[in-house]
Amino acid sequence: MYTAQEIASALDYAVLRPTATEEDIHIACKLVCAHNIHTICVTPIYARMAVELGAPVCVVVGFPHGTSTPSQKRDEAHSLMENNVKELDVVINYGRLLDGAPEIVEQELTAIVDLARQHRVIVKAILEACFYTMPQLDWASRLCAGLGVDFIKSSTGYGLHGATPQNIKTMRQAVIGTGVQVKASGGIVTYNNAAKYLDLGCTRLGASRFKELLP
């Protein structure tokens, strides 16, 4: 059984709904700091506030569908890095990727990863795994890993569904030996959900709950 601290240290506590308020961010930052949760994951509008409140901060880029241009994503990422954000969860342009245009993903991730190395920022590529066949997911995982990201992540929470064991197994298998880690996100609402993905080798979890994930 995983301890409460093991769950907390793997968790990116997500406050990403479009109706989130400043009060929600204050409450979430207090929770993150009090329980040593790995990060609070917020939208760009709340990045500076969360940093100023003293929480370790992860921010989404190109959220939720990944359809902004590579230059727009680079500029967004650069602005966040200058505000002392430590981790970025970048929604890749999975629509163009699945349409046969991987160069779009190559352009956007290469630019962001290059900046991130200069600022010592962790980059996670959100694949939105629900839209792929397993061979496509294997290919997308290998592509992103080869571009130098630190993590590949299953879901935004805005797709058809979140993480599944099959998706996570495919992603994990694709990056074995690369040093790239896997983050399961979407639909993690109980301890059993969290434990299942940790058992499958995920080193990070994305969820909008915390107490419900504890043993």
Residue frames as a rotation matrix with the C-alpha (Angstrom) as fourth column:
MET 1
0.574 0.819 0.000 0.00
0.819 -0.574 0.000 0.00
0.000 0.000 -1.000 0.00
TYR 2
-0.270 -0.632 0.726 1.23
0.586 -0.707 -0.397 3.48
0.764 0.318 0.561 -0.85
THR 3
-0.383 0.076 -0.920 1.50
0.854 -0.351 -0.385 6.00
-0.353 -0.933 0.070 1.96
ALA 4
0.719 0.661 -0.217 -0.19
0.572 -0.739 -0.356 9.38
-0.395 0.132 -0.909 1.95
GLN 5
0.305 -0.676 -0.671 3.20
-0.309 -0.736 0.602 11.03
-0.901 0.024 -0.433 1.38
GLU 6
-0.655 -0.516 0.552 3.98
0.310 0.482 0.820 8.77
-0.689 0.708 -0.156 -1.57
ILE 7
0.150 0.791 0.593 0.70
0.977 -0.028 -0.210 9.76
-0.149 0.611 -0.777 -3.17
ALA 8
0.799 0.181 -0.573 1.30
0.229 -0.973 0.011 13.46
-0.556 -0.140 -0.820 -2.44
SER 9
-0.043 -0.932 -0.360 4.84
-0.222 -0.342 0.913 13.42
-0.974 0.119 -0.192 -3.79
ALA 10
-0.698 -0.158 0.698 3.60
0.566 0.475 0.674 11.97
-0.438 0.866 -0.242 -7.10
LEU 11
0.159 0.972 0.170 0.65
0.928 -0.089 -0.362 14.32
-0.337 0.216 -0.917 -7.48
ASP 12
-0.965 -0.127 0.228 0.18
0.204 -0.913 0.354 17.36
0.163 0.389 0.907 -9.68
TYR 13
-0.391 0.859 -0.330 -2.93
0.673 0.022 -0.739 18.81
-0.628 -0.511 -0.587 -8.03
ALA 14
-0.760 0.052 0.648 -4.97
0.593 -0.352 0.724 20.22
0.265 0.935 0.237 -10.89
VAL 15
-0.072 0.750 -0.657 -7.07
0.436 -0.568 -0.697 23.39
-0.897 -0.337 -0.287 -10.69
LEU 16
-0.894 -0.431 0.122 -7.78
0.222 -0.189 0.956 23.75
-0.389 0.882 0.265 -14.39
ARG 17
-0.067 0.928 0.365 -11.50
0.979 0.132 -0.156 24.23
-0.193 0.347 -0.918 -14.78
PRO 18
-0.468 -0.169 0.867 -12.35
0.594 -0.786 0.168 27.50
0.654 0.594 0.469 -16.55
THR 19
0.514 0.741 0.432 -14.54
0.096 -0.550 0.830 28.62
0.852 -0.385 -0.354 -13.64
ALA 20
0.124 -0.542 -0.831 -11.70
0.963 0.267 -0.031 28.40
0.239 -0.796 0.555 -11.08
THR 21
0.867 0.242 0.435 -11.48
0.129 -0.953 0.274 31.54
0.481 -0.181 -0.858 -8.93
GLU 22
-0.048 -0.892 0.449 -8.67
-0.458 -0.380 -0.804 33.27
0.888 -0.244 -0.391 -7.07
GLU 23
0.220 0.194 0.956 -10.09
-0.971 0.141 0.194 31.83
-0.097 -0.971 0.219 -3.85
ASP 24
0.991 0.135 0.004 -9.83
-0.133 0.977 -0.169 28.34
-0.026 0.167 0.986 -5.36
ILE 25
0.419 -0.906 -0.065 -6.17
0.097 0.116 -0.988 28.95
0.903 0.408 0.137 -6.11
HIS 26
-0.120 -0.419 0.900 -5.50
-0.839 -0.441 -0.317 30.22
0.530 -0.794 -0.298 -2.58
ILE 27
0.581 0.422 0.696 -7.15
-0.751 0.607 0.259 27.15
-0.313 -0.673 0.670 -1.06
ALA 28
0.968 -0.201 -0.147 -5.34
0.096 0.847 -0.523 24.78
0.230 0.493 0.839 -3.40
CYS 29
0.180 -0.963 0.202 -1.94
-0.224 -0.240 -0.945 26.35
0.958 0.125 -0.258 -2.76
LYS 30
0.019 -0.104 0.994 -2.44
-0.994 -0.110 0.007 25.99
0.109 -0.988 -0.106 0.99
LEU 31
0.861 0.355 0.365 -3.32
-0.391 0.920 0.028 22.32
-0.326 -0.167 0.931 0.49
VAL 32
0.772 -0.610 -0.178 -0.29
0.126 0.421 -0.898 21.72
0.623 0.671 0.402 -1.71
CYS 33
-0.073 -0.843 0.532 2.09
-0.526 -0.421 -0.739 23.36
0.847 -0.334 -0.413 0.73
ALA 34
0.203 0.229 0.952 0.58
-0.977 0.107 0.183 21.72
-0.060 -0.967 0.246 3.81
HIS 35
0.771 0.220 0.598 0.80
-0.263 0.965 -0.016 18.19
-0.580 -0.145 0.802 2.43
ASN 36
-0.255 -0.963 -0.091 4.00
-0.451 0.035 0.892 18.44
-0.855 0.269 -0.443 0.35
ILE 37
0.663 0.510 0.548 2.09
0.338 0.450 -0.827 17.74
-0.668 0.733 0.126 -2.85
HIS 38
-0.113 -0.860 0.498 4.48
0.897 0.127 0.423 17.78
-0.427 0.494 0.757 -5.80
THR 39
-0.982 -0.158 0.108 2.88
0.189 -0.894 0.406 20.72
0.032 0.419 0.908 -7.63
ILE 40
0.052 0.973 -0.226 -0.28
0.177 -0.231 -0.957 22.68
-0.983 0.009 -0.184 -8.13
CYS 41
-0.736 -0.228 0.637 -1.18
0.636 0.090 0.767 22.59
-0.232 0.970 0.079 -11.83
VAL 42
0.046 0.717 -0.695 -2.90
0.300 -0.674 -0.675 25.77
-0.953 -0.178 -0.246 -13.03
THR 43
0.590 0.188 0.785 -3.79
0.806 -0.194 -0.559 27.67
0.047 0.963 -0.266 -16.17
PRO 44
-0.296 -0.861 0.413 -1.48
0.812 -0.455 -0.367 30.52
0.503 0.226 0.834 -17.23
ILE 45
0.207 0.437 0.875 -3.68
-0.005 -0.894 0.447 33.26
0.978 -0.097 -0.183 -15.78
TYR 46
0.943 0.221 0.249 -2.99
-0.248 -0.032 0.968 31.96
0.222 -0.975 0.024 -12.27
ALA 47
0.471 -0.823 -0.318 0.70
0.588 0.562 -0.582 31.11
0.658 0.087 0.748 -12.69
ARG 48
-0.366 -0.679 0.637 2.12
-0.024 -0.677 -0.735 34.20
0.930 -0.285 0.232 -11.04
MET 49
0.301 0.562 0.771 -0.36
-0.810 -0.276 0.517 34.09
0.503 -0.780 0.372 -8.17
ALA 50
0.960 0.092 -0.266 0.45
0.022 0.918 0.396 30.47
0.281 -0.386 0.879 -7.39
VAL 51
0.095 -0.993 -0.076 4.21
0.597 0.118 -0.794 31.17
0.797 0.030 0.603 -7.46
GLU 52
-0.359 -0.217 0.908 3.76
-0.375 -0.857 -0.353 34.17
0.855 -0.467 0.226 -5.15
LEU 53
0.604 0.647 0.465 1.75
-0.714 0.181 0.676 32.01
0.353 -0.740 0.572 -2.74
GLY 54
-0.090 -0.830 0.550 4.79
-0.967 0.205 0.152 29.78
-0.239 -0.518 -0.821 -2.38
ALA 55
0.603 0.351 0.716 3.54
-0.227 0.936 -0.268 26.60
-0.765 -0.001 0.644 -3.99
PRO 56
-0.669 -0.716 0.199 5.59
-0.041 0.302 0.952 24.56
-0.742 0.629 -0.232 -6.47
VAL 57
0.205 0.843 -0.497 3.85
-0.447 -0.371 -0.814 25.37
-0.871 0.389 0.301 -9.74
CYS 58
-0.719 -0.207 0.664 3.12
0.486 0.533 0.692 23.49
-0.497 0.820 -0.283 -12.94
VAL 59
-0.134 0.663 -0.736 1.31
-0.454 -0.702 -0.549 25.33
-0.881 0.260 0.395 -15.74
VAL 60
0.177 0.285 0.942 -0.44
0.659 0.677 -0.329 24.03
-0.731 0.679 -0.068 -18.83
VAL 61
-0.530 -0.379 -0.759 0.54
-0.374 -0.698 0.610 25.33
-0.761 0.607 0.229 -22.28
GLY 62
-0.820 0.257 -0.512 -1.71
-0.493 0.139 0.859 25.19
0.292 0.956 0.013 -25.36
PHE 63
-0.884 0.467 0.010 -4.50
0.346 0.668 -0.659 24.00
-0.314 -0.579 -0.752 -23.11
PRO 64
0.133 0.034 0.991 -6.83
-0.558 0.829 0.046 22.22
-0.819 -0.559 0.129 -23.61
HIS 65
0.842 0.413 0.347 -6.66
0.015 0.625 -0.781 21.14
-0.540 0.662 0.520 -27.26
GLY 66
0.017 -0.975 0.221 -3.11
0.415 0.208 0.885 21.97
-0.909 0.077 0.409 -28.37
THR 67
0.410 0.307 0.859 -4.23
0.893 0.058 -0.447 23.89
-0.187 0.950 -0.250 -31.44
SER 68
0.830 -0.234 -0.507 -2.22
-0.220 -0.972 0.087 27.11
-0.513 0.040 -0.857 -31.06
THR 69
0.823 -0.529 -0.207 0.78
-0.177 0.108 -0.978 27.53
0.540 0.842 -0.005 -33.36
PRO 70
0.383 -0.768 -0.514 4.31
0.843 0.518 -0.146 26.43
0.378 -0.377 0.846 -32.41
SER 71
-0.543 -0.621 0.565 5.40
0.352 -0.779 -0.519 30.06
0.763 -0.083 0.642 -32.07
GLN 72
0.195 0.695 0.692 2.43
-0.532 -0.518 0.670 30.88
0.824 -0.498 0.269 -29.85
LYS 73
0.897 0.111 -0.428 3.21
0.232 0.707 0.668 27.92
0.377 -0.698 0.609 -27.61
ARG 74
-0.051 -0.987 -0.156 6.86
0.848 0.039 -0.528 28.91
0.527 -0.159 0.835 -27.42
ASP 75
-0.467 -0.098 0.879 5.96
-0.111 -0.979 -0.169 32.46
0.877 -0.177 0.446 -26.44
GLU 76
0.603 0.748 0.279 3.49
-0.441 0.020 0.897 31.23
0.665 -0.664 0.342 -23.83
ALA 77
0.715 -0.399 -0.574 6.07
0.610 0.758 0.232 28.84
0.342 -0.516 0.785 -22.39
HIS 78
-0.320 -0.906 0.279 8.78
0.638 -0.423 -0.643 31.52
0.700 -0.028 0.713 -22.34
SER 79
-0.102 0.376 0.921 6.54
-0.443 -0.846 0.296 33.95
0.891 -0.378 0.253 -20.47
LEU 80
0.874 0.482 -0.058 5.75
-0.193 0.456 0.869 31.32
0.446 -0.748 0.492 -17.86
MET 81
0.371 -0.824 -0.427 9.40
0.819 0.508 -0.268 30.39
0.438 -0.250 0.863 -17.38
GLU 82
-0.477 -0.555 0.681 10.21
0.228 -0.827 -0.514 34.04
0.849 -0.090 0.521 -16.73
ASN 83
0.211 0.626 0.751 7.60
-0.709 -0.431 0.559 33.95
0.673 -0.650 0.352 -13.94
ASN 84
-0.563 -0.647 0.515 9.56
-0.820 0.360 -0.444 31.16
0.102 -0.672 -0.733 -12.18
VAL 85
0.683 0.724 0.092 7.27
-0.720 0.689 -0.075 28.30
-0.118 -0.015 0.993 -13.10
LYS 86
-0.230 -0.857 0.461 9.14
-0.767 0.451 0.456 25.02
-0.599 -0.249 -0.761 -12.63
GLU 87
-0.699 0.050 0.714 7.10
0.319 0.915 0.248 22.62
-0.641 0.401 -0.655 -14.77
LEU 88
-0.401 0.570 -0.717 5.11
-0.840 -0.542 0.038 22.91
-0.367 0.617 0.696 -18.00
ASP 89
-0.341 0.409 0.846 2.46
0.338 0.893 -0.296 20.49
-0.877 0.185 -0.443 -19.26
VAL 90
-0.607 -0.032 -0.794 2.31
-0.611 -0.620 0.492 21.12
-0.508 0.784 0.357 -23.00
VAL 91
0.355 0.761 0.542 -0.68
0.014 0.576 -0.817 19.90
-0.935 0.298 0.194 -25.00
ILE 92
-0.761 -0.637 0.122 0.81
0.103 0.067 0.992 18.72
-0.640 0.768 0.015 -28.27
ASN 93
-0.206 0.680 -0.704 -1.07
-0.915 -0.388 -0.107 19.39
-0.346 0.622 0.703 -31.49
TYR 94
-0.581 -0.035 0.813 -2.40
-0.081 0.997 -0.015 15.83
-0.810 -0.074 -0.582 -31.54
GLY 95
0.545 0.838 0.022 -4.95
-0.013 0.035 -0.999 16.66
-0.838 0.545 0.031 -34.25
ARG 96
0.591 -0.422 -0.688 -2.23
-0.806 -0.334 -0.488 17.57
-0.024 0.843 -0.537 -36.75
LEU 97
-0.485 -0.783 0.388 -0.11
-0.773 0.592 0.228 14.68
-0.409 -0.190 -0.893 -35.55
LEU 98
-0.275 0.466 0.841 -2.87
0.135 0.885 -0.446 12.19
-0.952 -0.009 -0.307 -36.28
ASP 99
0.801 0.546 -0.247 -3.51
-0.111 -0.269 -0.957 13.93
-0.589 0.793 -0.155 -39.58
GLY 100
0.649 -0.599 0.470 0.01
0.759 0.554 -0.342 13.04
-0.056 0.578 0.814 -40.68
ALA 101
0.537 -0.467 0.703 1.87
0.028 -0.823 -0.568 16.23
0.843 0.324 -0.428 -39.79
PRO 102
0.634 -0.312 -0.708 4.36
0.769 0.355 0.532 15.28
0.085 -0.881 0.465 -37.04
GLU 103
-0.347 -0.833 0.431 6.58
0.746 -0.523 -0.411 18.22
0.568 0.179 0.803 -37.97
ILE 104
0.257 0.510 0.821 4.16
-0.172 -0.812 0.558 20.52
0.951 -0.285 -0.121 -36.12
VAL 105
0.989 0.092 -0.117 4.78
0.085 0.302 0.949 18.63
0.123 -0.949 0.291 -32.87
GLU 106
0.265 -0.963 -0.048 8.50
0.956 0.269 -0.117 18.51
0.126 -0.015 0.992 -33.61
GLN 107
-0.227 -0.326 0.918 8.60
0.356 -0.905 -0.233 22.29
0.907 0.273 0.321 -34.06
GLU 108
0.506 0.518 0.690 6.62
-0.366 -0.595 0.715 23.15
0.781 -0.615 -0.112 -30.93
LEU 109
0.976 -0.127 -0.177 8.31
0.217 0.507 0.834 20.73
-0.016 -0.852 0.523 -28.57
THR 110
0.161 -0.977 0.139 11.84
0.922 0.098 -0.375 21.39
0.352 0.188 0.917 -29.83
ALA 111
-0.120 -0.170 0.978 11.41
0.076 -0.984 -0.162 25.12
0.990 0.055 0.131 -29.24
ILE 112
0.701 0.470 0.536 9.95
-0.475 -0.253 0.843 24.65
0.532 -0.845 0.046 -25.76
VAL 113
0.864 -0.423 -0.272 12.45
0.503 0.739 0.448 22.00
0.012 -0.524 0.851 -24.68
ASP 114
-0.028 -0.911 0.412 15.36
0.730 -0.300 -0.614 24.19
0.683 0.283 0.674 -25.80
LEU 115
0.022 0.124 0.992 14.04
-0.387 -0.914 0.122 27.05
0.922 -0.386 0.028 -23.64
ALA 116
0.895 0.434 0.104 13.29
-0.271 0.344 0.899 24.73
0.355 -0.833 0.425 -20.76
ARG 117
0.493 -0.791 -0.363 16.86
0.793 0.580 -0.186 23.46
0.358 -0.196 0.913 -20.63
GLN 118
-0.346 -0.626 0.699 18.08
0.294 -0.780 -0.553 27.03
0.891 0.014 0.453 -20.23
HIS 119
-0.099 0.431 0.897 15.64
-0.727 -0.646 0.231 27.68
0.679 -0.630 0.378 -17.38
ARG 120
-0.957 -0.282 -0.072 15.84
-0.182 0.774 -0.606 24.23
0.227 -0.567 -0.792 -15.76
VAL 121
-0.214 0.964 0.160 12.15
-0.904 -0.133 -0.405 23.66
-0.369 -0.231 0.900 -16.30
ILE 122
-0.734 0.062 0.676 10.53
0.102 0.995 0.019 20.22
-0.671 0.083 -0.736 -16.61
VAL 123
-0.459 0.577 -0.676 8.46
-0.887 -0.345 0.308 19.62
-0.056 0.741 0.670 -19.76
LYS 124
-0.543 0.414 0.730 5.62
0.132 0.901 -0.413 17.14
-0.829 -0.128 -0.544 -19.98
ALA 125
-0.864 0.279 -0.419 3.99
-0.480 -0.207 0.852 16.43
0.151 0.938 0.313 -23.35
ILE 126
-0.285 0.855 0.434 0.25
-0.341 0.332 -0.879 15.81
-0.896 -0.399 0.197 -23.09
LEU 127
-0.978 -0.192 0.077 -0.72
-0.022 0.463 0.886 13.34
-0.205 0.865 -0.458 -25.81
GLU 128
-0.151 0.989 -0.005 -4.51
-0.901 -0.140 -0.411 13.07
-0.407 -0.058 0.912 -25.23
ALA 129
-0.860 -0.481 0.170 -4.24
-0.406 0.847 0.344 9.31
-0.309 0.227 -0.923 -25.55
CYS 130
-0.181 0.874 0.450 -7.96
0.017 0.460 -0.888 8.61
-0.983 -0.153 -0.098 -25.95
PHE 131
0.568 0.464 -0.680 -7.83
-0.576 -0.366 -0.731 9.63
-0.587 0.807 0.060 -29.62
TYR 132
-0.225 -0.790 -0.570 -5.13
-0.974 0.182 0.132 7.16
0.000 0.585 -0.811 -30.72
THR 133
0.830 0.164 -0.533 -4.96
-0.195 0.981 -0.002 3.53
0.522 0.106 0.846 -31.72
MET 134
0.835 -0.546 0.069 -2.32
0.100 0.273 0.957 1.70
-0.542 -0.792 0.282 -29.72
PRO 135
0.176 -0.818 0.548 0.20
0.980 0.199 -0.018 1.74
-0.094 0.540 0.836 -32.60
GLN 136
0.340 -0.005 0.940 -0.39
0.367 -0.920 -0.138 5.49
0.866 0.393 -0.311 -32.98
LEU 137
0.957 0.043 0.287 0.07
-0.240 -0.441 0.865 6.01
0.163 -0.897 -0.412 -29.25
ASP 138
0.575 -0.811 0.109 3.32
0.624 0.520 0.583 4.06
-0.530 -0.267 0.805 -29.32
TRP 139
0.058 -0.521 0.851 4.53
0.918 -0.306 -0.251 6.22
0.391 0.796 0.461 -32.22
ALA 140
0.572 0.227 0.788 3.49
0.043 -0.968 0.247 9.49
0.819 -0.107 -0.563 -30.57
SER 141
0.973 -0.229 0.000 5.15
0.008 0.034 0.999 8.48
-0.229 -0.973 0.035 -27.30
ARG 142
0.283 -0.916 0.284 8.42
0.868 0.371 0.330 7.62
-0.408 0.153 0.900 -29.05
LEU 143
0.201 -0.152 0.968 8.27
0.690 -0.679 -0.250 10.85
0.695 0.718 -0.031 -31.07
CYS 144
0.810 0.181 0.557 7.87
-0.191 -0.817 0.544 13.03
0.554 -0.548 -0.627 -27.98
ALA 145
0.833 -0.554 -0.015 10.51
0.254 0.358 0.899 11.12
-0.492 -0.752 0.438 -26.05
GLY 146
0.171 -0.801 0.574 12.94
0.983 0.181 -0.041 11.63
-0.071 0.571 0.818 -28.91
LEU 147
0.315 0.023 0.949 12.35
0.387 -0.916 -0.106 15.39
0.866 0.401 -0.297 -28.76
GLY 148
-0.592 -0.805 0.021 13.71
0.259 -0.215 -0.942 15.57
0.763 -0.552 0.336 -25.23
VAL 149
0.248 0.719 0.650 10.66
-0.563 -0.438 0.700 15.95
0.788 -0.540 0.296 -23.00
ASP 150
-0.704 -0.493 0.511 10.92
-0.683 0.271 -0.679 14.80
0.196 -0.827 -0.527 -19.40
PHE 151
-0.579 0.624 0.525 7.48
-0.022 0.632 -0.775 13.19
-0.815 -0.460 -0.352 -19.26
ILE 152
-0.788 0.608 -0.094 4.70
-0.142 -0.031 0.989 12.05
0.599 0.793 0.111 -21.52
LYS 153
-0.793 0.584 0.174 1.22
-0.296 -0.119 -0.948 12.52
-0.533 -0.803 0.267 -20.08
SER 154
-0.707 0.501 0.499 -1.96
0.634 0.762 0.133 10.71
-0.314 0.411 -0.856 -20.98
SER 155
-0.036 0.928 0.372 -4.72
0.920 -0.114 0.374 13.29
0.389 0.356 -0.850 -20.87
THR 156
-0.768 -0.105 0.632 -5.93
-0.012 -0.984 -0.178 16.83
0.641 -0.145 0.754 -20.30
GLY 157
-0.745 0.639 -0.191 -9.22
0.363 0.148 -0.920 15.80
-0.560 -0.755 -0.342 -18.72
TYR 158
-0.135 0.685 -0.716 -11.02
-0.555 -0.651 -0.518 17.36
-0.821 0.328 0.468 -21.69
GLY 159
-0.793 -0.156 -0.589 -10.85
-0.589 0.444 0.675 14.41
0.156 0.882 -0.444 -24.09
LEU 160
0.026 0.831 -0.556 -13.23
-0.468 0.502 0.727 11.50
0.883 0.241 0.402 -24.45
HIS 161
0.954 0.166 -0.248 -11.79
0.141 0.483 0.864 9.92
0.263 -0.860 0.438 -21.30
GLY 162
0.575 -0.766 0.287 -8.70
-0.808 -0.478 0.344 10.00
-0.126 -0.430 -0.894 -19.15
ALA 163
-0.485 -0.872 -0.074 -5.98
-0.874 0.485 0.010 7.46
0.027 0.069 -0.997 -18.48
THR 164
0.812 0.579 -0.072 -6.60
-0.571 0.814 0.107 3.77
0.121 -0.045 0.992 -19.01
PRO 165
0.423 -0.688 0.590 -4.33
-0.227 0.550 0.804 0.86
-0.877 -0.474 0.077 -18.06
GLN 166
0.552 -0.201 0.809 -3.94
0.748 0.547 -0.375 -0.07
-0.367 0.813 0.453 -21.72
ASN 167
0.862 -0.215 0.460 -2.87
0.118 -0.796 -0.594 3.44
0.494 0.566 -0.660 -22.70
ILE 168
0.677 -0.619 0.399 -0.44
-0.715 -0.422 0.557 3.73
-0.177 -0.662 -0.728 -19.81
LYS 169
0.454 -0.514 0.727 1.11
0.172 0.852 0.495 0.32
-0.874 -0.100 0.475 -20.55
THR 170
0.663 -0.168 0.729 1.62
0.746 0.070 -0.662 1.36
0.060 0.983 0.172 -24.18
MET 171
0.831 -0.340 0.440 3.18
-0.266 -0.938 -0.224 4.67
0.489 0.069 -0.870 -23.20
ARG 172
0.617 -0.613 0.494 5.45
-0.558 0.101 0.823 3.07
-0.555 -0.784 -0.280 -20.62
GLN 173
0.502 -0.413 0.760 6.63
0.520 0.846 0.116 0.41
-0.691 0.337 0.640 -23.02
ALA 174
0.808 -0.118 0.577 7.39
0.504 -0.370 -0.781 3.02
0.306 0.921 -0.239 -25.68
VAL 175
0.644 -0.536 0.545 9.78
-0.473 -0.840 -0.268 5.01
0.601 -0.086 -0.794 -23.47
ILE 176
0.929 -0.356 0.106 11.56
0.134 0.588 0.797 2.24
-0.346 -0.726 0.594 -21.56
GLY 177
0.238 -0.948 0.209 15.29
0.921 0.289 0.261 2.97
-0.307 0.131 0.943 -21.56
THR 178
0.133 -0.141 0.981 14.91
0.651 -0.734 -0.194 6.62
0.747 0.665 -0.006 -22.60
GLY 179
-0.822 -0.369 -0.433 14.73
0.566 -0.455 -0.688 8.17
0.057 -0.810 0.583 -19.14
VAL 180
-0.651 0.681 0.336 11.37
-0.463 -0.706 0.535 9.72
0.602 0.192 0.775 -20.05
GLN 181
-0.936 0.348 0.043 8.74
0.122 0.438 -0.891 9.26
-0.329 -0.829 -0.453 -17.35
VAL 182
-0.584 0.803 0.123 4.98
0.364 0.124 0.923 8.81
0.726 0.583 -0.365 -17.61
LYS 183
-0.911 0.405 0.076 2.21
-0.296 -0.514 -0.805 10.84
-0.287 -0.756 0.588 -15.99
ALA 184
-0.599 0.800 0.036 -1.29
0.732 0.529 0.430 9.37
0.325 0.283 -0.902 -15.76
SER 185
-0.905 0.332 -0.268 -4.06
-0.173 -0.860 -0.481 11.93
-0.390 -0.388 0.835 -15.73
GLY 186
-0.448 0.831 -0.329 -7.82
-0.801 -0.210 0.560 11.98
0.396 0.515 0.760 -16.08
GLY 187
0.409 0.770 -0.489 -10.29
-0.416 0.634 0.652 9.91
0.812 -0.063 0.580 -14.09
ILE 188
-0.467 -0.594 -0.655 -8.02
0.412 0.509 -0.756 9.39
0.782 -0.623 0.007 -11.07
VAL 189
-0.017 0.654 0.756 -10.55
-0.524 -0.650 0.551 9.84
0.852 -0.386 0.354 -8.29
THR 190
0.936 0.312 0.165 -9.82
-0.307 0.489 0.817 7.09
0.174 -0.815 0.553 -5.72
TYR 191
0.205 -0.878 0.432 -6.86
-0.747 0.145 0.649 5.51
-0.633 -0.455 -0.626 -3.95
ASN 192
0.283 -0.066 0.957 -7.29
0.305 0.952 -0.024 2.39
-0.910 0.298 0.289 -6.09
ASN 193
0.960 0.043 0.278 -7.04
0.278 -0.309 -0.910 4.50
0.047 0.950 -0.308 -9.26
ALA 194
0.654 -0.750 0.103 -3.87
-0.753 -0.658 -0.017 6.18
0.081 -0.066 -0.995 -8.02
ALA 195
0.131 -0.615 0.778 -2.28
-0.532 0.618 0.578 2.94
-0.837 -0.489 -0.246 -6.84
LYS 196
0.677 0.199 0.708 -3.06
0.395 0.714 -0.578 1.20
-0.621 0.671 0.405 -10.13
TYR 197
0.930 -0.301 0.211 -1.11
0.065 -0.431 -0.900 3.75
0.362 0.851 -0.381 -12.17
LEU 198
0.373 -0.837 0.400 1.77
-0.920 -0.279 0.275 3.90
-0.119 -0.470 -0.875 -9.73
ASP 199
0.301 -0.199 0.933 1.94
-0.153 0.955 0.253 0.09
-0.941 -0.219 0.257 -9.94
LEU 200
0.821 0.084 0.564 2.12
0.511 0.330 -0.793 0.42
-0.253 0.940 0.228 -13.74
GLY 201
-0.054 -0.991 0.123 5.23
0.990 -0.037 0.140 2.57
-0.134 0.129 0.983 -13.41
CYS 202
0.463 0.231 0.856 3.88
0.409 -0.912 0.024 6.11
0.786 0.339 -0.517 -13.54
THR 203
-0.458 -0.678 -0.575 5.96
0.861 -0.178 -0.476 8.53
0.221 -0.713 0.665 -11.49
ARG 204
-0.959 0.242 -0.147 3.44
-0.183 -0.927 -0.329 11.35
-0.215 -0.288 0.933 -11.62
LEU 205
-0.386 0.914 0.124 -0.34
0.919 0.393 -0.035 11.58
-0.081 0.100 -0.992 -11.33
GLY 206
-0.946 0.200 0.257 -2.65
-0.146 -0.966 0.215 14.38
0.291 0.166 0.942 -12.39
ALA 207
-0.292 0.884 -0.364 -5.88
0.849 0.415 0.327 14.78
0.440 -0.214 -0.872 -10.44
SER 208
-0.313 0.297 0.902 -8.19
-0.219 -0.947 0.236 17.45
0.924 -0.123 0.361 -9.10
ARG 209
0.837 0.537 0.102 -8.57
-0.259 0.224 0.940 15.53
0.482 -0.813 0.326 -5.83
PHE 210
-0.291 -0.950 0.112 -6.24
-0.630 0.102 -0.770 14.70
0.720 -0.295 -0.628 -2.99
LYS 211
-0.416 0.119 0.901 -7.93
-0.856 0.285 -0.432 13.34
-0.308 -0.951 -0.017 0.13
GLU 212
0.667 0.744 0.035 -9.93
-0.667 0.618 -0.416 10.89
-0.332 0.254 0.909 -1.98
LEU 213
0.534 -0.539 -0.652 -6.65
-0.446 0.476 -0.758 9.42
0.718 0.695 0.014 -3.27
LEU 214
-0.318 -0.728 0.608 -5.24
-0.900 0.031 -0.434 8.61
0.297 -0.685 -0.665 0.15
PRO 215
-0.587 0.051 -0.808 -5.19
0.040 0.999 0.034 5.10
0.808 -0.012 -0.589 1.60
